[in-house]
Amino acid sequence: MQRFASFREFYPFYLGEHAHAVSRRLHFIGSCGVLVLLGVALWQRNAWWLLAALVCGYGFAWVGHFFFEKNRPATFRHPLYSFMGDWVMFKDILTGRIRF
């Protein structure tokens, strides 16, 4: 298992694991769904929506990995850095730094 001293060191690896455009799109859609479901959870004051947010986020991402990237999600090896990478990549897509 590859070790990383910092998130800055990890992020280029993370982007390499998301080279397929469809995979990046699925991650982005899943992250949008997470934000919507978090809002619903707060609005409804119902924590079950948090479970739906988790399933949505990871579900879309894992479809991208297993069917398009053909790799194992970094979440399994680097859960914290992978979670951070999801949101940094989301921001980078929104700002145009990464092609959608």
C-alpha positions in Angstrom: 0.0 0.0 0.0 1.4 3.4 -1.0 1.9 5.9 1.9 1.4 9.6 1.6 3.0 12.2 4.0 0.3 14.8 3.3 -3.0 15.4 1.4 -1.0 17.6 -1.0 1.1 14.5 -1.9 -2.0 12.3 -2.1 -4.2 14.5 -4.3 -2.3 13.9 -7.6 -2.6 10.1 -7.0 -6.3 10.6 -6.3 -6.8 12.5 -9.6 -5.0 9.7 -11.4 -7.5 7.2 -10.0 -10.2 9.4 -11.6 -8.9 9.7 -15.1 -12.1 8.6 -16.8 -14.5 11.4 -17.5 -17.6 9.3 -16.7 -16.1 8.4 -13.3 -15.5 12.1 -12.5 -19.1 12.9 -13.5 -20.5 10.2 -11.4 -18.5 11.5 -8.4 -19.8 15.0 -9.0 -23.4 13.8 -9.3 -23.0 11.8 -6.1 -21.6 14.8 -4.3 -24.4 17.0 -5.5 -26.8 14.3 -4.2 -25.1 14.3 -0.8 -25.5 18.0 -0.5 -29.2 17.8 -1.4 -29.8 14.9 1.1 -27.9 16.7 3.9 -30.2 19.7 3.3 -33.2 17.4 3.4 -31.9 15.8 6.6 -31.6 19.2 8.2 -35.0 20.4 6.9 -36.8 17.3 7.9 -34.8 16.9 11.2 -34.5 13.2 10.3 -31.1 11.5 10.5 -32.2 8.7 8.2 -31.5 11.1 5.3 -27.8 11.0 6.4 -27.8 7.3 5.6 -29.3 8.1 2.2 -26.6 10.7 1.6 -23.9 8.2 2.4 -25.3 5.6 0.0 -25.8 8.2 -2.7 -22.2 9.6 -2.4 -20.4 6.2 -2.3 -22.9 4.5 -4.6 -22.2 6.9 -7.5 -18.5 6.9 -6.8 -18.1 3.2 -6.6 -20.0 2.7 -9.9 -17.5 5.0 -11.5 -14.6 3.0 -10.1 -15.8 -0.5 -10.7 -17.4 0.0 -14.2 -15.4 2.8 -15.7 -12.0 3.2 -14.0 -11.7 -0.5 -13.3 -9.9 0.2 -10.1 -10.4 -0.2 -6.4 -11.7 3.0 -4.7 -9.0 4.8 -2.7 -11.6 4.9 0.2 -10.6 1.4 1.1 -6.9 2.3 1.6 -7.0 6.0 2.4 -10.4 6.8 3.8 -9.7 10.3 5.2 -7.6 11.6 2.2 -10.1 10.0 -0.2 -13.0 11.8 1.5 -11.1 15.1 1.3 -10.2 14.4 -2.3 -13.8 13.9 -3.2 -14.6 17.4 -2.1 -11.5 19.1 -3.5 -12.2 17.5 -6.8 -15.8 18.7 -6.6 -14.6 22.2 -6.0 -12.0 21.9 -8.8 -14.8 20.8 -11.2 -17.0 23.7 -10.1 -14.2 26.2 -10.7 -13.2 24.7 -14.0 -9.8 23.5 -12.9 -10.8 19.9 -13.8 -12.8 19.1 -16.9 -16.2 17.7 -16.3 
